[in-house]
Amino acid sequence: MNVQSLHTSSTPSTREGLIAGVLGAAVVALFYLGVDLTRGLALQTPSVLGEVLVMRRAAPSMDAVDTTAVLVYSGVHLLSFVAFGLLLTALVTRAETSSVARYAVLQLFIVFELFFFGLLAIASETTRGLFPLGSVLAANTLAALVMGAWIWRNHPRLQRAFGRTPLGAPEMGER
């Protein structure tokens, strides 16, 4: 089954959200795989995050990969992005007819950019050191751009709405 056939069947908003979430998760995973490879230990990121955030270990292994932690964290990571993608597409569908909802989409992306960094900052001293703000912003920005491009491409009404009414302004006919 290809992406186009997923998009054209009966529940496009759900499919768009699922695909957007998978795309975002893949971008972040590939970004950190690249970071891990440059550090010399592939899959260190999901291993550490799995140990700290999911398995609740205070002192994760920094020199060995825990396969269970990688698998568990990867599942949580994917489900989190899919949930975000579903929320985003539901909001975008509403944003096609509401300038306030279009403004909310912008705010959602800002929260998306910073949420994970905040989570890491409070999770553990180890995660704080592994994920400087710049790398989190870079990974999340790339994911947001890919997810946003996917959704933008599939919502021509949204494209027209942005050109017609500024963010937050009342729609024509509303007063």
PEFEN-V307530 format. One record per backbone hydrogen bond with DSSP energy under -0.5 kcal/mol. CO is the residue of the C=O (numbers start at 1). NH is the residue of the N-H. Records with the same first field share a line. If there is no record, write none. Layout:
CO: NH, NH
This chain:
2: 6
3: 7
4: 8
5: 9
6: 9
11: 15
12: 16
13: 17
14: 18
15: 19
16: 20
17: 21
18: 22
19: 23
20: 24
21: 25
22: 26
23: 27
24: 28
25: 29
26: 30
27: 31
28: 32
29: 33
30: 34
31: 35
32: 36
33: 37
34: 38
35: 39
36: 40, 41
41: 44
43: 47
44: 48
45: 49
46: 50
47: 51
48: 52
49: 53, 54
50: 54, 55
51: 57
65: 67
66: 70
67: 71
68: 72
69: 73
70: 74
71: 75
72: 76
73: 77
74: 78
75: 79
76: 80
77: 81
78: 82
79: 83
80: 84
81: 85
82: 86
83: 87
84: 88
85: 89
86: 90
87: 91
88: 92
89: 93
90: 94
91: 95
92: 96
93: 96
94: 97, 98
98: 102
99: 103, 168
100: 104
101: 105
102: 106
103: 107
104: 108
105: 109
106: 110
107: 111
108: 112
109: 113
110: 114
111: 115
112: 116
114: 118
115: 119
116: 120
117: 121
118: 122
119: 123
120: 124
124: 128
125: 129
126: 130
127: 131
130: 132
132: 135, 136
133: 137
134: 138
135: 139
136: 140
137: 141
138: 142
139: 143
140: 144
141: 145
142: 146
143: 147
144: 148
145: 149
146: 150
147: 151
148: 152
149: 153
150: 154
152: 155
155: 158, 159
156: 160
157: 161
158: 162
159: 163
160: 164
161: 165
166: 169
171: 174
